């Protein structure tokens, strides 16, 4: 089979091939350009940016902007840097991703293996969560958070993201479990495993690819979210995205572009890392439901 | 009190009746095969015994205890599925012991039971592998191991051999039969393959359209099918069913039919029943198995009455061990099984010997055997 799969590529001559590669490299460079400029300018002293060419390589290499963005930049009232907000984001992202993924898996499990009357309608309704724009839920959500007494706190943000993400994670797991053989569930029932035992011991361990998809999707969405963070967070629970905005758009003092660039890279690093580590599983997981192995 | 008792069990999905008034008693140590075409309800019945489907009405009891509403894990049954249903994330060893673990058996005992079963099924070298690394036959063994280790009252098999290739299927069939002889446990086995049913079972329930058409030993089912469905479903090649007319005179009762040479022949029944006498001058369907029509030299010497007729050969099918010869009888194609070296060719007129001991008359209107 491995021989056959390489054969599926169209056979082309050497010249055409070189041309294709050159074109691809060109495009790759083009897409990397913004990130490259960010990196270059984040290691320059400010004077080099204001006094010269943004595109040129740094004359003097310095990590000062990075340290400043992390430790001491003026973000809110105090000059704390992005550090506390980075932790805020982590404290929000990890529980929100974990809870929404596990609940999504549980929903998918129930919707495919413990069918009940009206389950397709329920699933259809849950899918609406994928199409509702963020802005629509802002005011009802604010009411709910106030009612629960967790407005302006990290647990409040976790709840918001879990609720909003549940539609997607349910969709992923439901489609994945749809093709999961029901005979396995029956065998486990005869073996004496109950509802949750089957879930923990048989379903979840076989869900690797789709867990990766769900985690990547949820992680990037929640980490990059700005609207919910800006709307529902207090000063001490603001996530990274809101802090970055405050850093960049503060109107007093000198615009420290090099610090802004460094801050933006710091804010993007975790999602970048997740993609580099788990990216190939992402594609594999997306394919898993559609193509019969 | 029978070991497994299915008493007037029915199953319906809404207004659709899938199983109607099933009554089957299984004694301890019996090998019961449920056989029938797809959609006849055999798998549903098995799932009802397992507790995976609930019973609409009637009762199913094991060892005298009613099982209606009892959870599958509390019925002390084990099941082997068509797809084997091995847990893909666990090793073979974990697969086998999962049920014991769920029932709270201590680890040393689990290991001991696992090793015994692995020894018996010769899967010891596979214990640390994952199901994905096994061949079809090995998976089949593991699935049986998982059932065996529980030491259940009743084994349930749901078409366990249908995913294997032809040769392996025959081998595993023998293995299952050996296993049953060795362990002597009660087995209920579902298949659509009538050869599997004949070879494995101590009793067969032939099912169709939600009814049990006939319940009996393989010999009863084969030699005395209760109706036309059972007659045509069991046996390969299937039984010849030809229209004939009953005539009687001082010499006995005859089936009158036309040959491919447009001659009328009278075939005398060797042991006519009282019921058959009532069909005098009426049309019947005569059932004759291919092996009861042979060349005269190959005829059964112990048969009480053999009719010899001459008929034109339409086509011959040499199958190696036998040669199947097609001719026309009563206006229908009729299959005869001759010896491999019988000298016949298409278009020839050759003698056929019909063993009338094995001829079975059916009532064409009720489709029941005339007995």
Interface residues (C-beta under 8 A of the other chain):
Chain A: X181 X183 X184 X186 X187 X188 X189 X190 X191 X192 X193 X197 X201 X202 X205 X206
Chain B: X50 X51 X52 X71 X72 X73 X77 X78 X79 X81 X82 X83 X85 X87 X88 X89 X98 X99 X102 X103 X146
